[in-house]
Every structure is written in structure tokens, then in C-alpha cells.
Amino acid sequence: MAAKRPTILQIIPELDTGGAELSAIEIADAVVRAGGRALVLSEGGRLAPRIAAHGGEFIPFAAATKNPVRMLWNAHAIRRMIADEGVDLVHARSRAPAWSALIAARRAGVPFVTTYHGAYNEKTRLKRAYNAVMAKGDTVIANSAYTKRLVEERYGTAPGRIRVIYRGVDGTTFDPAAISEQRKAALRAGWRAGPDTRIILQPARLTSWKGQSTVIAAARLLEADSRLGDSLIVLAGDDQGRTGYRAELESEVAAAGLAGKVILPGHVDDIPAALAVAHLAVVASTAPEAFGRVATEAQAMACPVIATNIGAPPETVAAAPNVPPGEITGWLVPPGDAATLADTMAEALSLSPGARAALGARARARALGRFGLDSMRRETLDVYDSLLGTRLAAAYG
């Protein structure tokens, strides 16, 4: 009789946009490639069809609820699903569904894994208790060394239970040579950018801690000093219902006299092409990024990147004075410092074509060497193997 395929169940609130959501899809794909069965429970979203496209099974589920009664019911439903579907391991990627998944996994006697994706706010004891579920996995996957330190400091989790696995960047998807001129032209046309317009791109959902206001303030300083030139700043991201914040940003753009020079086009599906047309990418977060995938994706696209020096970006961007000039792949700046950001943007824009190409080549090599998607997949499968006694990582290749 053939051995049973390992069945891995992942749970995440939605599959709309974001690093956690993409990681769920990428690991479902890895499980299937390794000969396992991948189930993903979620409310759904624009990324949901990708689960089936990779051979996984998307199961609509009220995974986003924070209602305590519904969360307990979800635990019962997941427990029943574990039995009915022969689930061997449960992997939770967000707090509310993690509580339901933890209860279900413990009652079913199957391993429970969490991935600590964010530097969660812990202003109250109640919030700390709520967040603590992400440190209760049999193995806790931290997406950076910064995140690992957070878990250890906040919850006293034993270092041996925490595994640092960096978010992976797909060097095939994020490959400058793979982006057609048609894809690039379509984005430029949508943004009303000419073929020679230098584009400064900030790909981030519209929420205040992502630092859009700092980018606008930096653009105002550059424009006042005649250093912005013909550059177009694109704040590309979904407001996810934060219409008030979007209106605030639009008011800031108008007040700075930057209408037409700073645009908010909403969600951009084709991020690789967006980075391909960008002259510079900016990660302006004013709160720590637990990983910050834009920084690695930009480097994989050989696009110069400026990131704030808090959270994980110092791990992913090689910048002065941490490395010698010949190893620099981008810049790190203090959060919320519009003047320093403006000066750094001007420095990046002033690079000669040769210097920019050399920096881009170093950045791509480093991103793929240290943060490659296959490494992230194998290491995650190895976590599953360590708890199940399977050989998924070896079967993945």
C-alpha cells in the first residue's frame, strides 16, 4: 500500500495582498511539489485562485473573524476537518485564526506551527496576550533575526523553538530580463509617465506607518531645491478601506504643489514590472518591518532601494557604514526623517548609469543568494519534516 501523502493545512485570514498571503501560496506550491497535499483555509481574495493553480486546495473559511464565540466554533470546525481530511500538521499565519487553529491542533494531537510575520503592536496586556498565540507553535518560524529577537524578548520563547526563515524572493518572477517592454509600457501609460521619466516607486498599502507622508515631504524638499527634476513619485498601494488616509495624502500632495509629480494609482498587480520601470524604490516605514519584502524584491530586480533603518531592512539591505563601498546594495535612512530621505533620494538619482548598473548587479546577486524563494520553501518543509518525520524537503529537490 502506498504511503499516505502528508497533508499540511495552512490558515490565514484573507488572500488579498501581502507577504504572509504570498508565503502561504508559495508553501502550498512547495508542499504539492514535494508530493504532499496542501490545504489553505481563508476568507479568500484576489490571490485565492493561485492556490488551485499550484495544485493546492482552497477552502473558504471565516478565518478573519475576531468574535470569540465564532473563534471557538472555528476551532471545532478545524478539529473536524483535521479528522475528515487526514491533516498531519496545522500552520497558522495570523493571530485570530491561530487561536482557533491552536485549540484544534492540540485537541487533535497534531503538530502546530506558526509564522511570526509582523512586529505586532503590544500597547496593552490584553493585546500582548492576544499576540502571544504566535509564539505558541511547536516550532515558531520568525521571518527575520529581528523578529526572532522580538519573540524571545516578549514571550521568553526558548531559542531552540524558533527558526529564522527569511521571506523568499522568486528570482524567476523578479528578473529584469523577464519583463517585456509591453508590460513596462502598460504601467508607464497608466501612470502617464513618458519613456524617459524617472520613476520613484513606493509599493506599500496605504496605511500611516508605511511612511507615505514622509515620502511626500521629501519630494517637497527636492522640488523646492530643484532636485526632483522630471521624476514621478508613485505611491502604489491599496487603501484597503482607509479612504480617510488616502484623502489626507492627496491633500498633502496638493498642499506641496506636487500634483502630477506624486500620484496614488491604487493597487498594482504587476510589481515586477513596476520595479523594472522604477529608477528607485523606497521603503519608508516609520514602524519596524518584520521582514519587508519590497526591499528584497527591488534588489532582485536590480533596482536601487532606500529603506528605513529599523526592523529587518538592515538585514536585507547592505548599506554604508555597515559594509564597504564595493558591497553596498542600497541605502538605510532614519524613519520619518524627510530631509535625510530627500538627500538620499537625490544621491540615488545622481548615480551614473554605470554605477547604477553595478549596484543593481550586486543587489540582485545578494538578494537571490541570501533570500531566494527555494531556500525559504526547503527550510519550511524541513520544519514540517522535523515534526512529522517526513522527507518533504528532500523530495522538493
C-alpha positions as CSV (number, residue, x, y, z in Angstrom):
1,M,0.0,0.0,0.0
2,A,1.3,3.4,-0.9
3,A,2.3,5.7,2.0
4,K,-0.2,8.4,2.8
5,R,0.7,11.8,1.4
6,P,1.5,14.3,4.2
7,T,-1.4,16.8,4.5
8,I,-0.5,20.3,5.6
9,L,-3.2,22.8,6.5
10,Q,-2.4,26.5,6.5
11,I,-4.8,29.1,7.8
12,I,-4.7,32.9,7.0
13,P,-7.5,35.5,7.3
14,E,-7.5,36.6,3.7
15,L,-5.7,36.0,0.4
16,D,-5.8,39.5,-1.0
17,T,-2.3,41.1,-0.8
18,G,0.8,41.0,1.4
19,G,3.9,38.9,2.3
20,A,2.1,36.5,4.6
21,E,-0.5,35.7,1.9
22,L,2.1,35.2,-0.8
23,S,4.1,32.9,1.6
24,A,1.0,30.8,2.1
25,I,0.7,30.3,-1.6
26,E,4.4,29.6,-2.1
27,I,4.4,27.0,0.7
28,A,1.3,25.3,-0.7
29,D,3.1,25.0,-4.0
30,A,6.2,23.6,-2.3
31,V,4.1,21.0,-0.4
32,V,2.5,19.8,-3.6
33,R,5.8,19.7,-5.5
34,A,7.2,17.6,-2.7
35,G,4.4,15.1,-3.0
36,G,2.2,16.3,-0.2
37,R,-1.3,17.7,0.0
38,A,-1.8,21.4,0.7
39,L,-5.0,22.8,2.2
40,V,-5.4,26.6,2.7
41,L,-8.3,28.0,4.9
42,S,-9.1,31.6,4.3
43,E,-11.9,34.1,3.6
44,G,-10.4,34.4,0.1
45,G,-9.4,37.4,-2.0
46,R,-7.7,38.2,-5.3
47,L,-4.9,35.7,-4.7
48,A,-7.1,32.8,-3.9
49,P,-7.2,31.3,-7.4
50,R,-3.4,30.8,-7.2
51,I,-3.8,28.1,-4.6
52,A,-5.6,25.7,-7.1
53,A,-3.3,26.9,-9.9
54,H,-0.4,25.4,-7.8
55,G,-2.2,22.2,-7.1
56,G,-3.4,23.1,-3.6
57,E,-6.9,23.2,-2.2
58,F,-8.5,26.5,-1.2
59,I,-11.2,26.1,1.4
60,P,-13.4,29.1,2.1
61,F,-13.5,29.7,5.8
62,A,-14.3,32.5,8.2
63,A,-10.7,32.8,9.2
64,A,-10.7,36.6,9.7
65,T,-13.3,36.7,12.5
66,K,-12.2,38.1,15.9
67,N,-15.5,37.2,17.5
68,P,-14.6,34.9,20.5
69,V,-17.7,32.8,20.1
70,R,-17.1,32.3,16.3
71,M,-13.4,31.6,17.0
72,L,-14.4,28.8,19.3
73,W,-16.7,27.4,16.7
74,N,-13.9,27.7,14.1
75,A,-11.7,25.6,16.5
76,H,-14.4,22.9,16.4
77,A,-14.7,23.1,12.6
78,I,-10.9,22.9,12.1
79,R,-10.7,19.9,14.6
80,R,-13.4,18.1,12.5
81,M,-11.5,19.0,9.3
82,I,-8.3,17.6,10.7
83,A,-10.0,14.3,11.2
84,D,-12.0,14.2,7.9
85,E,-9.1,15.3,5.7
86,G,-6.3,13.5,7.5
87,V,-4.4,16.6,8.3
88,D,-1.0,15.9,9.7
89,L,0.1,19.5,10.6
90,V,-1.5,22.9,11.1
91,H,0.4,26.1,10.2
92,A,-1.1,29.4,11.3
93,R,0.0,32.7,9.8
94,S,-2.1,35.3,11.7
95,R,-3.3,35.8,15.2
96,A,-7.1,35.5,15.3
97,P,-7.2,32.2,13.2
98,A,-4.1,31.0,15.1
99,W,-6.2,30.8,18.3
100,S,-8.7,28.6,16.7
101,A,-6.0,26.5,15.0
102,L,-4.1,26.1,18.2
103,I,-7.1,24.7,20.0
104,A,-8.0,22.4,17.2
105,A,-4.4,21.1,16.7
106,R,-4.0,20.4,20.4
107,R,-7.3,18.6,20.7
108,A,-6.5,16.5,17.5
109,G,-2.9,15.8,18.7
110,V,-1.2,17.1,15.5
111,P,1.8,19.5,15.4
112,F,1.1,23.2,15.3
113,V,3.4,25.7,13.6
114,T,3.2,29.5,13.5
115,T,5.0,32.1,11.4
116,Y,5.5,35.4,13.2
117,H,5.0,37.7,10.2
118,G,4.7,41.1,11.8
119,A,6.1,43.3,14.6
120,Y,2.7,43.4,16.3
121,N,1.6,46.3,18.4
122,E,1.7,45.4,22.2
123,K,0.5,48.6,23.9
124,T,-1.7,46.7,26.4
125,R,-1.6,43.5,28.4
126,L,-4.7,42.3,26.5
127,K,-3.0,42.9,23.2
128,R,0.1,41.1,24.3
129,A,-1.9,38.1,25.5
130,Y,-3.7,38.1,22.1
131,N,-0.5,38.3,20.2
132,A,1.2,35.5,22.3
133,V,-0.5,32.8,20.3
134,M,2.0,33.3,17.5
135,A,4.7,32.2,19.9
136,K,2.9,29.0,20.9
137,G,3.8,26.9,17.9
138,D,5.7,23.6,18.4
139,T,8.1,25.5,16.1
140,V,7.8,29.3,15.6
141,I,9.1,30.5,12.3
142,A,10.5,34.0,12.5
143,N,10.8,35.8,9.2
144,S,14.0,37.7,10.3
145,A,16.6,37.8,13.1
146,Y,14.8,41.0,14.2
147,T,11.5,39.0,14.6
148,K,13.3,36.2,16.4
149,R,14.6,38.7,19.0
150,L,11.1,40.1,19.4
151,V,9.7,36.7,20.1
152,E,12.4,35.8,22.6
153,E,12.1,39.2,24.4
154,R,8.3,39.4,24.5
155,Y,7.4,35.8,25.4
156,G,10.5,34.1,26.7
157,T,10.2,31.5,24.0
158,A,13.2,29.1,24.0
159,P,15.6,29.9,21.2
160,G,15.5,26.2,20.1
161,R,11.8,26.5,19.3
162,I,12.4,29.5,16.9
163,R,13.6,29.0,13.4
164,V,14.6,32.1,11.3
165,I,13.4,31.6,7.7
166,Y,13.7,34.7,5.6
167,R,10.8,35.6,3.2
168,G,11.8,34.2,-0.2
169,V,12.1,36.2,-3.4
170,D,11.4,34.4,-6.7
171,G,14.3,35.1,-8.9
172,T,12.4,33.9,-12.0
173,T,9.4,36.3,-11.4
174,F,11.6,39.1,-10.2
175,D,14.1,39.1,-13.1
176,P,14.7,42.2,-15.1
177,A,15.3,40.1,-18.3
178,A,11.8,38.5,-17.9
179,I,9.8,41.8,-18.1
180,S,8.6,42.5,-21.5
181,E,8.5,46.0,-23.0
182,Q,4.8,45.7,-23.3
183,R,4.4,45.2,-19.5
184,K,6.6,48.2,-18.8
185,A,4.8,50.4,-21.4
186,A,1.4,49.5,-19.9
187,L,2.4,50.7,-16.5
188,R,4.0,53.9,-17.8
189,A,0.9,54.6,-19.8
190,G,-1.3,54.0,-16.8
191,W,0.8,56.4,-14.8
192,R,1.1,58.9,-17.6
193,A,4.8,58.7,-17.5
194,G,7.0,59.4,-20.5
195,P,9.6,56.9,-21.7
196,D,12.4,58.9,-20.1
197,T,10.6,59.9,-16.9
198,R,12.5,58.7,-13.8
199,I,10.1,56.8,-11.6
200,I,10.5,56.7,-7.8
201,L,8.3,53.9,-6.6
202,Q,6.9,53.2,-3.1
203,P,4.9,49.9,-3.3
204,A,3.1,49.7,0.0
205,R,-0.5,49.5,1.2
206,L,-1.9,52.9,2.2
207,T,-1.5,53.0,6.0
208,S,0.2,55.7,8.0
209,W,3.1,53.6,9.3
210,K,4.3,52.8,5.8
211,G,5.5,56.4,5.6
212,Q,3.8,57.8,2.5
213,S,3.7,61.2,4.2
214,T,7.5,61.2,4.7
215,V,7.9,60.5,1.0
216,I,5.7,63.4,0.1
217,A,7.6,65.7,2.5
218,A,10.9,64.5,0.9
219,A,9.5,65.2,-2.5
220,R,8.5,68.7,-1.5
221,L,12.1,69.4,-0.3
222,L,13.5,68.1,-3.5
223,E,11.2,70.1,-5.6
224,A,12.0,73.3,-3.6
225,D,15.7,72.8,-4.3
226,S,15.1,71.9,-8.0
227,R,16.5,68.4,-7.4
228,L,13.3,66.4,-8.3
229,G,13.5,67.3,-12.0
230,D,11.2,65.3,-14.2
231,S,10.9,62.4,-11.7
232,L,7.5,60.9,-11.0
233,I,6.8,59.6,-7.5
234,V,4.3,56.6,-7.5
235,L,2.8,55.7,-4.1
236,A,1.4,52.4,-5.3
237,G,-0.9,50.6,-2.9
238,D,-4.4,49.7,-1.9
239,D,-6.1,51.9,0.8
240,Q,-7.9,48.7,2.0
241,G,-10.8,50.9,3.0
242,R,-8.7,53.6,4.6
243,T,-10.3,56.3,2.4
244,G,-9.7,59.0,5.0
245,Y,-5.9,58.4,5.0
246,R,-5.9,58.4,1.2
247,A,-7.7,61.7,1.2
248,E,-5.1,63.1,3.7
249,L,-2.2,62.0,1.4
250,E,-3.9,63.6,-1.6
251,S,-4.3,66.9,0.4
252,E,-0.6,66.7,1.3
253,V,0.3,66.3,-2.3
254,A,-1.8,69.3,-3.3
255,A,-0.5,71.5,-0.5
256,A,3.0,70.7,-1.5
257,G,2.3,71.8,-5.1
258,L,3.2,68.3,-6.3
259,A,0.0,67.5,-8.3
260,G,1.1,65.4,-11.3
261,K,4.5,64.7,-9.7
262,V,3.2,62.4,-6.9
263,I,0.5,60.0,-7.8
264,L,-1.6,57.4,-5.9
265,P,-2.7,54.8,-8.6
266,G,-4.0,52.3,-6.1
267,H,-3.1,48.6,-6.1
268,V,-0.6,47.4,-8.7
269,D,-0.8,43.8,-9.7
270,D,2.4,43.7,-11.7
271,I,5.0,44.6,-9.0
272,P,7.9,43.0,-11.0
273,A,7.2,45.3,-14.0
274,A,6.7,48.3,-11.6
275,L,10.1,47.7,-10.2
276,A,11.5,47.2,-13.7
277,V,10.4,50.7,-14.7
278,A,11.4,52.3,-11.4
279,H,14.6,54.2,-11.2
280,L,14.5,53.9,-7.4
281,A,12.4,52.1,-4.9
282,V,11.6,53.4,-1.4
283,V,10.6,51.6,1.8
284,A,9.8,54.5,4.2
285,S,8.2,52.6,7.1
286,T,8.1,54.5,10.3
287,A,7.5,51.4,12.4
288,P,9.7,48.3,12.2
289,E,9.2,45.9,9.3
290,A,9.3,42.3,10.5
291,F,10.9,41.5,7.1
292,G,9.9,44.0,4.4
293,R,9.6,42.0,1.1
294,V,9.8,45.2,-1.1
295,A,13.4,45.7,-0.2
296,T,14.5,42.2,-1.4
297,E,12.2,42.3,-4.5
298,A,13.6,45.6,-5.6
299,Q,17.2,44.3,-5.2
300,A,16.3,41.1,-7.1
301,M,15.1,43.5,-9.9
302,A,18.5,45.3,-9.7
303,C,16.5,48.5,-8.7
304,P,18.3,50.7,-6.2
305,V,16.4,50.8,-2.9
306,I,16.2,53.1,0.1
307,A,14.8,51.7,3.3
308,T,14.4,52.8,6.9
309,N,17.0,51.5,9.4
310,I,14.6,49.9,11.8
311,G,13.3,46.3,12.0
312,A,14.6,43.9,9.4
313,P,15.8,46.1,6.5
314,P,19.3,46.4,8.0
315,E,19.5,42.6,7.5
316,T,18.3,42.7,3.9
317,V,19.9,45.9,2.5
318,A,23.7,46.2,2.5
319,A,24.4,49.9,3.2
320,A,27.1,52.1,4.5
321,P,28.7,52.2,7.0
322,N,27.8,48.5,7.7
323,V,29.6,47.3,4.6
324,P,32.5,48.7,2.4
325,P,31.6,50.7,-0.7
326,G,32.1,47.8,-3.0
327,E,29.4,45.8,-1.3
328,I,26.7,48.4,-1.0
329,T,23.3,47.4,-2.4
330,G,21.2,50.3,-1.2
331,W,20.7,52.9,1.5
332,L,19.3,53.0,5.0
333,V,17.8,56.2,6.5
334,P,16.2,57.1,9.8
335,P,12.4,56.7,9.9
336,G,10.3,59.8,9.5
337,D,13.3,61.9,8.5
338,A,12.2,63.7,5.3
339,A,15.3,65.7,5.0
340,T,17.7,62.7,5.1
341,L,15.3,60.8,2.8
342,A,15.4,63.7,0.3
343,D,19.2,63.9,0.3
344,T,19.4,60.1,-0.1
345,M,16.9,60.1,-3.0
346,A,19.0,62.9,-4.7
347,E,22.1,60.8,-4.2
348,A,20.5,57.7,-5.7
349,L,19.1,59.7,-8.7
350,S,22.5,61.2,-9.4
351,L,24.2,57.8,-9.9
352,S,25.8,57.4,-13.3
353,P,24.4,54.6,-15.5
354,G,27.5,52.5,-14.8
355,A,27.4,53.0,-11.1
356,R,23.7,52.3,-11.0
357,A,24.1,49.1,-13.1
358,A,27.0,47.9,-10.8
359,L,24.9,48.5,-7.7
360,G,21.9,46.7,-9.2
361,A,24.0,43.7,-10.2
362,R,25.4,43.4,-6.6
363,A,21.9,43.8,-5.2
364,R,20.4,41.1,-7.4
365,A,23.2,38.6,-6.6
366,R,22.9,39.2,-2.9
367,A,19.1,39.0,-2.8
368,L,19.0,35.7,-4.7
369,G,21.9,34.3,-2.7
370,R,20.5,35.1,0.7
371,F,16.8,35.4,0.3
372,G,15.9,33.0,-2.5
373,L,12.4,31.5,-2.7
374,D,13.7,27.9,-3.0
375,S,15.6,28.3,0.2
376,M,12.5,29.6,2.1
377,R,10.5,26.7,0.7
378,R,13.0,24.0,1.6
379,E,13.6,25.4,5.1
380,T,9.9,25.5,5.8
381,L,9.4,21.9,4.5
382,D,12.3,21.0,6.8
383,V,10.4,22.4,9.8
384,Y,7.4,20.1,8.8
385,D,9.8,17.2,8.4
386,S,11.3,17.7,11.8
387,L,7.8,17.5,13.4
388,L,6.4,14.7,11.2
389,G,9.4,12.5,10.4
390,T,8.7,13.0,6.7
391,R,11.1,13.9,3.8
392,L,9.3,16.7,2.1
393,A,12.4,18.9,1.9
394,A,14.4,16.2,0.2
395,A,11.5,15.4,-2.2
396,Y,11.2,19.1,-3.1
397,G,14.7,18.9,-4.6
